[in-house]
Amino acid sequence: MTSLLPAQQRTTFRIPASETMSRGRLTEQFTRCPSGLVVAPPGFGKTALLAQAARAHPGPVTWYQARPGADPRELLTTLGYPPDTSAELVGASGVIQQISRRRDTGGDGTAGRLIVIDDMHLLSPAAQALAVRLGQLAPPHPLVLIGTRPATGLPVASMEASSATVVNADALRFRSWEVEQLFPLLHGTALRPGIAVPLVRATGGRAAVLRLFGRAVAADPDMGQEQILTDGSFGREYLEREVLTPLPGRLRRFLTETCLLNRLTADACHALTGRADSAEMLYSLAHEHGVLRAAPDGRTYVAEPLLRACLRARLTQALTDVELARLRGLAGAGAGGQQDLPSSAVRRRPGTADWADPLRAVLAGTPDVFLGRSGGRVTTAGSGSSAAFLVQGVAAALSGDGTAGDTVRRALAEATEDALDALSGQLVRVVLAVLAGGPAGPVPYPELQRIAYDAERLDLLWLSRAARCLLGLGPHSEDAGQPAVVLDECVRLGDAEGAALAASALCLRSVWRGRPAIGELEEAVRRFRALGWGTLEAWGRAALAVVEAAHDLPDAEQRAAQAEAFARSAGVPGARALAIGAMAVATPDAANRAELQEAAWSTARSARLPVSGLRSWLTALASPADPAGDGGAATGRTRSGGQHTTASPRAHEAPSVPGLTVRCLGGFEFTLAGRAHDWAKLRPRAQALLRLLAVRAGQAVHRDHLLIAFWDGVATPSTLHNLQVTISSLRSFLEPERPRGGSRLIARQGDSYRLVLAPGDVSDVAAFERAVRDGRRSRAQKRPEEAADAFRTALEHYAGELLPGDGQAEWVVADRERLRREAAGAAVALAEIRLGQNRPVEAADAAEHCLEIDGHRDAAWRVLIQACDAAGLAADSARARSGYSAMLASLGIPPSGVLPHPM
């Protein structure tokens, strides 16, 4: 940036350095307006935000740091206006307009100048009026950005009326998810899991106090972040000096007298202090000084817990024990005995584990249960509550009904007093708008930010996480990773529903970026299936079918037909229309393709979905870019089962990691681009960590799992550093040709690591597990031949137990036993299918295969005996019965009477 000021002034007026994370969601607002005002109490990061906006400005910048008492003449001269301009002229807007035009359209190259006036509250009233007036002048006058503290008489309303952008303290507060990004950036250390939300609540998201917390953690790392936060001493001196001391005495006394109330209302304050002007005092403290925050109802106010602790310390020093006890009694009576209830009491139901009943019911496909009906379609004839309308709207949207938006708008109209229903309805409305607009449409980013923030303030953390998932669709780099971060949070918290929605948000982000990811879609479908969310599973399978068809995977036509059948049986016409579109993409016959496309449009119209919307989604999902997305485990299939296939020429031609083969069943094999590795050059712990990642190839493995496996679960700065060093050594060993930080093979997602599988890569464990899942699904859907093929493919991949060379290492034993049980289950399932198809010889072979894996599988012995009898193999049947008896005897179990027994 260049300064318009003379060289001798640049030192005093240069743009100050700011060490903080990018606040693109705020600075971008200043590029679309003639002027901007940043108004907040001290410590909220006003100067840092102005500095970011100044550095992003493409033209010259003049930065003016206000000094106390500066008059209009000094301000005009300092900003580079002609020195003969007198202060008396500032009242005539035409004169100022003429001066500004002469200044900014001259031959000195100053067009497009930005003027930043920081700490405007230090100026004299006349100079403040001039600064505001400068920001109201039309182009080609310079853009003006003003930073100031809240003050009585501040002309905020007049600036808003002149199309200025006003950023207040609530917008500047750091959210919990921003704090988690901020700490590694500024302090080189991560916050402990789960501490971000209480930290933001305690500090109010005030940047200066957060910085003080970071310094306290760095100064005493052994004390523990939770203990430092509980103690609270890190920020009290600052709040006392910068927030309380500058307040007028009457307001400071009022705050001190009412600090025993967690929630301040005019009635409660009046009952406690006897002040008739309590409402005016609260309004002034919130809106003129920014010390309190107004709740959504506009009648309740709260102070930051750390600030309240400072006030209570003042009160304790000022009163005797008897007076303090009396005041506490009055506070309890004035608050109705509930002064310590947090704002999280908003409609929290016992036993719901965070999620709201209405959304849980509708996502699970049981809206009638919530609405108290026994069955049938959900209609507007049900209950008239806002929650009921919301359930009806979401249910309609999930089925693909284009009129869902009307019902959601009705829910919002009804949700006048219920914060949960109102915020849930607003989020649903945004989601419907985003999905209707498709990847080419706009994302209402500011509204998503507000919903996420308001939900967190009300302790509706599940709703905040749901809104944050969609922030990754927005334009700002600081929020691009939010879906992955939320997914990690939900996995850590055991929130399976939230994890499923976060996984679907990752899919949306891939589509928005033009890189639909097969691996991410498969993961989302898997989560939907595990939760029993049949409706969302239908949508996920249909979207996955489109992507697979676009990349010419060998069984794409069959998968699309299966997706269509699933959507039809689940009663989701919108997903069925998308699946028919996938069938059209997959078919090689032009005439058949046209017929299928028309069937898709017809199905969409019958579901009252706009055909244009369906077309846009088909186009986006059929994007020929990277099918693996952001390192997702793309899984092309052959007709023989789980082997990966190279995508067609329409697919991305350069996979991120070429030719990776990972085999863990029956032994360990790891080859990259046909190149073997000299494992002796790698430390044993690094080799073991690689084998663990190989077992979970394509899946994110949280660092806590790695610490438990190899560092006894101790998460200290030392062990975390050792983990990072080990991962770094693995990356350098496997990809020596890549620069530092450029690894594409071992990717990091938040606090998790993943061995990336690209199109064409092979993982025997992944292929085995996928084939088992396909077999179980096909068998449940009464498709025995497809199930038998899948189970046979799974057994082909199961070459032996998992990593036998690792012995009884704790980290491998559980997975080894799980895969062994799944292999035995696949074999006995194949035997039962073949026996039911009257193919006894194949049934006997499969049963014997099962017994080779697990000799104590009762069902396999029974199928083997029945198959031998059916095939007329008397000697084999006798041997099977004898073996079955020996197995039972070894377990101390008497022979079963269900089957005839030779004994």
N, C-alpha and C positions, 0 to 999 in steps of 0.2 A: 504494500500500500504506500502511496505517496501522500505527503502532507501538503496542504496549501499554505501553511504558515512559513514565515521566514526561517532560515536555518537555525538561528539562535533560539527559536521557540520550540523546535521539534523535540528536544529532550524533555521539556516540561509537558508537552501536549501529545506525545506519541501514544499509540494504542497500547494499553497495559497488557502484559503477559497474563494469560489465563490458563491454568492447569486444571482442566476438567474434561469430562466426556462431551461428545458432540450433543448439542440440543437442537438438532435439525428440525424437529417438530415445532419449535418455537421461532427459530431464526427465519425459517422460510416464510413466516407470516409477514415479515417486514419487507420482503421483496415485492409484495402485491399491494402496497399501500404508500401514500405520499408521506406518512409520518407514523411514528410509533412511540408508545409510552410504556415503560417498564416501571411499575409502582409496587413496592414491597418493603416490609420492614428490613432492618439490617440483617445481614447474614444469609439472605436467600439467593445470592449469586447474581444480582443485577448487573454489576460491572462485568462479570465473566460473560454473561449473555450478550451484552452490548459489544464486548470485544470480539466474540465469535461472529456477530453480525457484521462488524466493521471489517474483519479479515475476509469475510465472504463477499464483500461488496466489490464489484468489478472496476469501479472508478476510484477517483481520489477521495481521501477521507480526511476530515478535520475533527480531531478529538479535543473536546474542551472539558477539563475538570473544573467544576464550579468551585468558587471560593466564597466564604461568607461575605455577604453584603455587597457583592458586585452589582453595579447599577447597569441600566440599559446601554449607556454609551460605551462602557467597558466591554460589555458582551458583544455589541456590534463590531467594535474595533478588533477584538480578539478573534472573532469569526471571519475577519477579512473583508468586512464592508468598508466603504470609503470613510476615512477618518473624519471628514467634515460632516458626517451624518449626525444630526443632533438628536438627543433623546426625545425632544418634543415632537419629532416627526412620527414616532412609532404608533401614535394613535390613529394616524391616517393610513388606512390599509392601502390606498392607492399609491402613496409615496413609497411604502415599503415594497410593494410589488414592483414599482419602477426601479428601485435600487437593486432588488434581487435579480431582475432581468438583466440589468446592465452588468452586474457582477458575473452572472453565470452564462451569458451568451457572448462574452467578449472573446478576444483572440488569445486568451491565456490558457485555453484547453481545459477549462474547469467545468464543462458540461457534465452532468451526472454526478456531481459532488454529493457526498454524504457528510452531514454534520451530526456529531454525537455530543450531547450535553449530559454529562454524568453528575449526579448529586445536585439536581436542580433545586432541591429544597434549601440549599445553602444561599441561594440568590435572594436579593430583595424582592418584595412582591411585584414591583414594576418590572424587574428583569425576568421574573417568572412569567408574567403576562406576555412579555415580548417573546420569550422562548416558545411558549405555546402558540403565539401568533405566527411565528416563523414556520411552525409545523403545519399551519392551516393554509398556507399560501399554495396556489396551484403551480404546477410545472410551467416553465422550466426552473422554478426555484429548487434549491438543493433538497434532497431527502433529509429529514430530521428525525433522529432517535433521541429520546429523553429518558434518563433514569432518575428516579426520585423515591424518597421514602413517603409513606402516607402522611398527609398533613391536612389540617382544617383549611377549607377553601381551595383545595387543589382542583383545578378545572378538568377533572377526568371526563365528566359528562359532555363538556363542550368539545373535547378532542374526539370522543366517540362519535358525536354528531357530525364531525367533519371527516368521517371515514378513516380516522386513525385506528391503528391496531393497539389495543391495550392489553398488556400481559401483566397479570396480578400475581400475588403470592401463591394462590392455589395452583396456578399454572407452573410456577417456578419450583414448587416443592418436588423433591425427588421421590419417585415412586419406589416401591420395594424392589421391583425388577430392575430399575435403573441403578439403585444402590448396589445391587449384586454385580453389575458391570463396572460401577465406579470404583469399588474398592481395589480390585486387582490393578486398575489403571493408575490410581493415585498412590496406593500404599503397598503395592506389590504383594498383597496377601488377599486370600478369599475369605468371605464371611462364612461362618459356620452355618450349615443347613438349618433353615427355620428361624434364623435370627433377624433376617431382613425386615419382616413385617413388624415385630415389636420394636425394632430400632427406629423405623420410620414413624411409628405411633408415638414413641417417646420424644423424638426430636422434631416431629412435625415435618420431616423432610427438609429441614433447614440446612443449607449447604455448609455453612460455617460450623455448625454443631456436629454434623457428620464428619467433617474434617478433624475436629477435635477428638471425636471418638476413634478415628483411625490412628491419630497420633498416640492416644492412650494405649491402644492395642499394640502398636509398634514399640512403645516404651516399656511395656510390661507384658510380653507374650505369654508368660507363665500364669498370669492371673486368670486368663480365660475371658472370651468376649462376653459371655452371658453375665459373668460376675461384674465386669466393668460397666455393662449396661444397667444392671440392677443397682450398682452403687450410685451411678448418675453424677458423680462429682466432676466428670470431665467437662461438662458444659455449663455448670452453674455460675461460675465467675463471669463467663462471657454473657450469659443471659441477664445477669444482674446488672452488668455494666452497660450493655448495648441496648437492652430492651426495657428493663424496668426503670433504671435511673432517668432516662430522657422523658419519661411520661410526666404529665402534669400531676401534681401532688394528690389532687382529689381522685383522679383515676387510679393512681397507684394504691391509695388507701382502699378504694372500693375493691380492687382486685385482691388485695391482701385479706380484706374482711370476708370475701366470698370464696376463698381458695379451698375451703373444705367441701364445697359442692363440686362434684365432677362435671355435672351438666348444669349450666347456668340458664335460668329463665328469669324473666322480670318478677314473676310472683315469688319464686323461691328466694331471690335476692332481697326483695322487699320484706319478706317475712324474717329474713336473717338480720338485715341491717336497719330496717325501718325507713329506708330511703324511698321516697315516692318517685324519684327520677331514675329508678333502676333500669327501665327500658332504654332511656336515652343514653345512660352510661354504657350499657352493653353495646348499643349500636355504635357509639363513638369508638369504643375499644376495638370493635371488629372492623368497621368500615373506614374510620378516619385514621386509626393508628395501627391496624393490622395485627393486634396482639391476640385477639380471640378469633376463632373460626365459627362462622354461622353454619348450623346444620341445615339440611335440605328443607326443613319445615319453616325456616326463617325466624323461629321463635326461641330456639335453643342454641346456646353457644358453648364452646369448649375451649380450654387452654391446653397447650402441649403438656404432657405429664412432667417433663423436666422443668418447665416454667412453673408449673403448679408446685413442684417440690421446692423451688426457690421461694415462692410466696409463703408456703407453709413454714419454711425455716424462719422467714421474717416474722410470721405470726407467733411462732413459738417463742421467739426472743422478746416480742413486745408484750405478751400476756403472761399472767401467772397460771399455774396449773389449774386452779379453780376456774378462772375465767375461760381458759381453753376448753375445759370439760363442759362448761355451760354452753359455749359456742358450738361445740360438737353436737351436743344434744339438740340445739336449735336447728343445726344443719340437717341432722337426721330427720327431724320432724318436718322441716320445710321441704325436704325431698321425698316425703312420704315413705321414709324408711328405705329408699332404694337409691341413695345417692351414689353407691358404688357400682351400679349396674352399667356395664359397657354398652356402647351403641350396638354391639353385636347381638343384642337381645331382639333384633328385628326378626320376628317370625321364625326363630330357630326352634325346630321341633326335636324333642328328645329322640335319640336312636336313629336319626336320619344321616348321621355321619357326614354332614356338610352339604349334601345335595338336597335340593328341594323336591318334595313329593310330586308336584305336577310334572316337572320335566323328567324325573326318573320314570314316571308312569308312561309318559308318551314315548320316550326313547326306547323303553322296553317293549313298546307295542301294545300296551294295556291301558289306553286312555279311558276306556269304559270303567275300569276298576276305580280310577280316581274320581270319575264323575258319578259313581254310584249306580251305574247301569249294568245290566247283566250281559249285554251284547248288542250287536248291530253297529251300524255306522255312527260316527260321531257327528252330530248335527248341532245347529245353533239353538235347538229346542231344549238343551240341557240347562244346567244351573246358570244364573246370570252373573256369577262372580267373575272378577277379572281373571282369577286363576283358571276357571273353567274355560273362559274364552281363549286364554292363552294355550291351554291344552288342545282345544279344538283347532286353533290356528296352526300349531306345530304339527299336529296329526295330519291335517290337510296338506301342509307343505311337504311332509315326508312322503306322502302317497303320490305327490306330484300334482296336486290340485292348484291351478293357477289363481284361484280366488282366496288362497290362504291369507294374503296380505290384508284383505278386508276384515277378516276375523281378528287378526292381530291388532289392527288399528282399533277395533272395538274393545279389545282387552285393555289397551292403553288408555282409552277414554274412561274405562271403569276403574282403573288403578290409580285413583286420585290420592289415596292416603296410604297405600301400601308400597313401601320402597322396594321390596323384593319383586312384587309383580311388575312394578313400573320399570325397574332396571332390566328384568328378564324380558319383558315385552319389547323394550327398546333394542336389546341385543338381538332378539329374534327378528325384529323389523330390519335391522342392519344386515343380518345374515341373508334374509330373503332378498333384499335389494342387491347385495353382492352377487348372490347366485343367479338372480334374474339378469343382471347386467353382464355376467360372464367375465372371462379374463380380460376382455377388451373394455369393460366398463370401469367406472371410478370406484374407489374404496373410500367410504366416509371415515377417514382416519381420525379427524378431531373428535367425532362422536364416539368412536371406539375407545380413544384415550380417556374421554370423560367417563364412559361407562366402567372401564377398568378401574379408574381412580375412585369413583363414587362407591363401587362395590367393595373395594378394599377398605375404604373409610368406614363402611357399615359392617365390616367383618364378614361379608359374603365372599369369602376367598375363592370358592369354586366358580362363582360368577365372574370374578375378576380374572381368574385364569382362563376362562372361556373367551372373554373379550381379548385378552392378551394374545391368544392363539392367532387371532385374525390380524393383529398388528403387523405380523410378518408379511402380509400382502401389501402393506403400505410402502411409501417411497423412501423411508428413512433407514439408513444403514444400521443405526443403533438398535432398531427393532427387528431386523431381518432374522435374527436367530431366536425370536421369542417362541415359536412353536416347538422347537427342539428343547429349549429351556423349560417350558411348561411340561413337556412330556417327561423330562427327567424329574421335575418336581412331583408330578403325579405318581410316577413309579416309586419314588422315595416315600411318598406319603401313603401308598397303598390305594390311591384313588383310581380304580380301574376305569370308571366312567370318564373321568377327566383325561386319562391317558388315551382312551379311544378317540375322544374328540380332538386331542392334540395331534394324534397320528393322522386323523383326517385333515387337520389344518396343514400338516406337512405336505400332504398330497396336493392340497389346493395351492400351496406356495410353489410347488414344482410345476403345476399347470400354468400358474400366473407367469412364471419365468420361461415358459415355452419348453420345459424339459419334463414332461410327464414321467413319473418314476414307477416302474413296475414293482420294484422291491417295496417302496413305501405304500403303494396301493395294496399289495398282498398283506403287509403288516396290519394296515387298517382293517381289512376284511377279517383277518384272524382275530383281532380284538373285538370286532362287532360280533363275530360268531361266538366267542367265549362268553360274552355278556348276554347272548340271546337277543341281540338287536337285529331281528330279521329284516326290518325295513331298511335300515342303513346298510346291512350286508348286501341287500339287493342292489342298492345304488353303487356300493363299492365294487361288486362283481361286474356290474354293467360297465362302469368306467374302466376297470381293469381289462375287460374284454375289448374295448375300443383301442386301448394302448397296445395290447398284444396283437390285435389285427393290423394296426398301423405298422408294426415291425415285422409282419409276415412270419410270425412264429408258426411252426408246423401244425399245431393243433388249435390255432386261433379260431377257425370256423366252429369247431366243436365246443370250445370254451364259450364263445358268444351264444351258441344255442343253449348251452347249460345256464348261462346268465339269464337268458330270456325266460327259460322254464322256471328258474328260481323266482324271478320277479313276478311271474304270472301266479305261481302258487302262493307267494307272500302277499299278493293283492296290492302291488305297487305299480300302477300303470305308468307313472313317469319313468321309473327305472326300466320298465319293460320297453318303453319307447327308445330309451338310450341303448338297451341291449340289442334291439332290432337294428338300430343304426350301426352297432358293432358288427352284426351279421352282414350288413351291406358293405362295410369296409373290408370284411374278410373274404367275401366271395370273389372268385376270379371271373365269373360270368357277368358281362355287362348288363344283359337283360334281367338277370336275377337280381343284380345290384339295384337297378332302377325300381323293380317291384318291391324290394325290401325297404328302400328309402321311402317310397310312398306309404308302405305299411307303418313305418316309424312316424311319419308326419301325421297319419290318420290316428295312430294311438295317442300321440301328443295332443291332438285336437280334442279327442274324446276325454282326455284328462284335464282339459281346459288349460293346457300349457301352450305358450306361444311357440310356434314352429321355428321362428327366428332364434329363440333362445336355445332350442335343442340343436339347431344347426351350429350355433357358435360354440357350444360345448363339444360337439362332435369334432369340429375343426381344431379346437384347442387340444383335446385329448389325443387326436391323431397326429399331433405335431411330430415330425420325424427327427427331432433333436435327440437328446441323450435319454435313452430309456431307463438308465439307472438313476437319473436325477442326481442329487447331491450325495453321491456315494452310496445310493441305495443298492440293495442286493437284487439286481435284475435277474430274473430267473426264466430264461427261455426254456422250453421243454421239447423233447422229442416224443414220438409216439411210444417209445419204449420206456418212458418214465422220466426220471428226474435229471438227465444230463442237460447241461446248458447248451444252447446253440448260438452260433454267431448270427446277428441280425442281418436282414436283407440289405441291399444297397440303399434302400430308403432310410435305413436306420443310421445312427451315428457311426462313422467309420473308424474312429480312433478311441477305443475303450481306454479308460484311465489307467488300468493296470493290465497289460497284455499277458495272456496265457498263464494265468495262475491256476495251479492244481493243488488242492488241499485234501489229503486223505488222512483220517484219524481212526477209522474202523479197521481193526486187525493189525495196525501198525501206523507209524507216522511217515507221511510223505508230503514234502512241500517243495514244489518247483515253480519257478517264475520265468516265463518266456523260455521254457525248456532248459533253464540253467539250474544245476544243482548247487548246493551251498556247502561250504566247509564249516560245519557247525562247531568244530573245535575252537574257532576264533571268537565264538560268542559265549559269554558267561552262562553257567547252568541256569541261574534264575531267569535270565532273559530268554533262554530257550524254553523254559517251562511256561513263562508268561505268553510267549508266542503260541505254544500249543493250546493254552487255554483260550486265547483269542481265535485260534483255528477251529476249536470245537464249536464256538459261537459265531463262526464266520457270517458276516452280513448283519449281525446283531450288535447293538450297543452294550458294552459291559461297563457298569459303573465302577469308578475307581475304588469305592468301598469294597466291592467284591474282590478286586485285585489285592487290596490291602489285607483282607481277611485271608486270602489264599497264600500270600507270600510274605507278609509282614505282620502276621498275628493280629490283624485288624486294628493296629495302633495307628491312628491318624495324627501324626505330629509333623511339624515342619520338616523334620529330618526324613521321615518315611515318605512324605509326599515328594520331597526332592529326589529321594532314591527312585521312586516310581517314575518321575519325569525323566531322570537320567536313563533308566532302563528302557523306557519307550523310545527315547532319542537314540540310544545305541541300536535298538532293533531297526529303526528307520534307516539309519546310516548303513547298517549291515545289509539290509534287504535291497535298498535303493541307493547305492553309493554314487550313482551318477546324478542324482537330484540334489539341488542346493538345499542348505539348511532351511527347514520350515516348509519345504516344497513336497513333502511326502504325500502320495496319493494312495498308498497301500494301507497305512494305519491312520485312520482319521479320528479326530477328536470332536465330540459333540458335548459341549458343556463340561460336565465332570465324568464323561464316559468316553471309552475308546472302542473303535470298531475296525475289524479287519474287513476291508472293502472288497466286495465281489462285483466285478464289472461283467458286462455281457460277454459270454464265451468262457467265463471262469467256471471251475468245477470245485464243489465241496461235497464230499460224500455224505457228511452228516446232514447238511442242509437238504440235499436231494433225498436222503432217506426219510427225514422228518416230513418233507413236503409230500412224498409218495404215501406215507402213512396217513397224513391228513386227508389227502384226496381219496384214499380207499375208504376211510371211515365215513367221509361225507357221501360218497357214492352209495355205500351200503345203507346208510340211513335214508337215502332218497330212493331206495328200491331199484338200484341199477347194479345188479350183481356182477355183470361181466366187466364193467368199468372198475368196480371195486376190486375184482380179482386181478385185473391187469396192474392196478396201482400197488396192491399188496405184493405181487410177484416182483415188481420193480424195486420196492423197498427191500425185499430179501436179497435181491441182486447186489444192492449197495452195502448190505450188512455183511462185510467180509470177516467179521470177528468182533471181539469186545473192543471197547473204546480204549485207545492208547495203552495197550498191555505193558509197554515198556515203562510206564510211570508207576507201576505197582499199585500200592494202596495209598497213594498221595490223597489227602483229604479233598483237595479241590476237584479231583477227577472221579472219585468213587460214586458220588450221587448221580452224576450224568451217565457214568458207565452202567449203573444198575437201571436207570430210567430207560436208556436206549435198548438194553437187553430185554427188559419187559415189553417194550414196544415192538421189538423184532419178534419175540415169541408170540405176542398178541396178533401181529400181522400174519404169521405163519398159521396159527390156529384158525384165524378168520378166513384165510384162503382155503384151509382144509374144510371148514364148515360150508363155505360157498360151493366148493366142488362136490361135496357129498350131497348137498341139496340139489345140484344139477345132475345127479346120478352119474358122476364121473369118479368112481371110488378109488381107482388107482392113483389119480392125481391128488385126491384127498389124502390117501395114505402117505404119499411122498411129502406133502405139506405138513402133515401131522408129525412125521418122523423128523422133518427139519425143525419143527418147534421143539421137539424133545431133545434135539442136539443142543439147542440154545438153553432150554430150561427143562430139565428132566422131571421136574415136579409139577408141571402144568397138567392139572387133572383133566381139563377139557380136551387136551391133545390126546391123552391116552384113550379117552372114550371115543373120540372121532376115529382114532387109528383102529380100535377094535371093530367099530361099526363098519368102517371102510373095508377092512380085510374080510369081514363076514359078507358084505355086499359083493365083493369081487370074487368070492369063493376061494380065498387064500387061507385054507384051514390051518396050515402050519404057521403062517405068519400071524394068524389070529391067536393061536395058542401061545406063541412067543409074546405077543402083545399083552395077553391076559396075565401071563406069568410076570412080565415086567411091571405091569400095573400093580399086581399084588405085592411085589418086592418093594416098589416105591411106597405104597401105603404102609407096609410093615416098617420101613425105615423111619417113617414119621410117627409110628405108634397108632395108626388109624386102622380100624377093622375093615375088611373088604366091603365094598358097597354092594347093596342088594339090588341096585337099579338095573345092572347088566348081569346076564348069566355069568357065573364064575366057575372055572374048572375045579376049584377046591371044594 
